[in-house]
């Protein structure tokens, strides 16, 4: 029912409980080193949270994310006085939602205690046993992989819909929710004057083909990402909206006369919601829950929705109140996650993918197979060392797992073809991290990656420009460098094959809105290696203007943002790529009246010099 959302807090509660550390478990670090490591780990977790929740393009599997988060939790437990008030371990959910576009939750939307075995469920039964000696009924449901939402109906009409957000406030998706056939817009029957409930909006497998087959749509990793993207979209098509369904899992405004969760959910069917009870089972012991888990695991591939486990909840609502809620998870529920789904397939080719900094990543192209409702055709191998470890070549048969229902990964090579028959993949070419700020024959892949980052939410957040559209605009000669993106005219865009008049108008409007960024955000959009949001925040706090960093020495920058980031930023500012790019943005008026920056540019290029370089 709840996807990977809030996995960090799951770890905090189940894997690394407070007080479980002995002094011998903690690393021997001085205060300064411990603080630096905490800041670095926090920044990494926040970065991957943003990729997962906001940009819908995770680069870590759940297991990898879990290990990263566990390191942060363990280090914070060892050095509690150094824990930042804005640490990701103190948050419930995603970050970065504009407060002007959010709605407050009536009660905090918490996470679930979860584990990849029966541990979390067994702990739930032990908690219950401590407060009651009688026989307890548990409600067991699929752990849907969708988008949790809170809905408010007044006098039978849908008046508000919000995502989980940070647990206290969620993104306002009322307008989009009113377009969903899966949600009753007007309740029927003997409904209460005020109904507050929570549930999961998810994409149905059998309706997935109805989603628009655009470059943006096909880029989403899972059915969950499809659901999130559709619900957030301001202009989702009727077919895309028709692919969404709703599973109600909790009624908050329950009448005092209703004593069980099952009864509260049964009433929802009478008021016009999809009946959740066919996907709800009862159990009274751990043995029965084990049987239900085995059955659910066997039937998982046949379900019309994506799910990555089961949720076990105390059915008695009075007992729930007795058990209460923790700071990050309710004490009356737990989740048991499915093992990773797998599929057998064949490697057809191994390619090298170029990122914005020139880093080459091996990618295995596979014979297409369906895995947990997702078509698997490409698997990232992360780096040359992983390719070497797997000893992988085209023609090998492999086992692919979908870890956490998010990222496909090769877990084993099941059959190898003779090595003498196939040439090994070419070794990666070493490319400068500051190369390819202009398009060109040798720079097409790296420049496209730079442009994608530039337009992404981590950059200037320019809606409507995915990989396919950026590639088309670049091929048409309209985007020779990053500054030229912001000067595109509506009629130029419309003249490119594949761009209609409405699309061109929307993109032109988005580009116009992006022409007033904060200078520091523009630096982030350039995608300088090792310069992430946390690093930029430190720079902005220490330096009054962007121009001020141009006068700082490498050791000075290192003292503010660390050796690696300081060296990377110094190297970028000294590279042939930096000055023409910044000069072009300055001429466009995007860097404000920054005298230090203007002097720096004039001394090196002249602000009027032509922009761009490789």
Secondary structure, 3 states (H helix, E strand, C coil): CCCCCCHHHHHHHHHCCCCCCCHHHCCCCCHHHHHHHHHHHHHHHHHHHHHHHHCCCCCCCHHHHHHHHHHHHHHHHHCHHHCCCCCHHHCCCCCCCCHHHEEECCCCCCECCEECCCHHHHHHHHHHHHHCCCCCCEEEEEEECCEEEEEEEECCEEEEEEECCCCCEEEECHHHHCCCCCCCCECCCCCCCEEEEEEEEEECHHHHHHCCCCHHHHCCCCHHHHHHHHHHCCCCCHHHHHCEEEEEEEECCCCCCCCEHHHHHHHHHHCCCCCCHHHEEEECCHHHHHHHHHHHHHHHHHCCCCEEEEEEEECEHHHHHHHCECCCEECCEEEEECCCEEEEEEEEEEEEEECCCCCEEEEEEEEEEEECCEEEEEEECCCHHHHHHHCCCCCCEEEEEEECCCEEEEEEEEECCCHHHCCCCCCCCCCCCCCCCECCCCCHHHHHHHHHHHHCCCCCCCCCCCHHHHHHHHHCCCCCEHHHHCCCCHHHHHCCCCCCHHHHHHHHHHHHHHHHCCHHHHHHHCCCCCCCHHHHHHHHHHCCCHHHHCCCCHHHHHHHHCHHHHHHHHHHHHCHHHHHHHHHHHHCCCCCCCHHHHHHHHHHCCCCCCCCCC
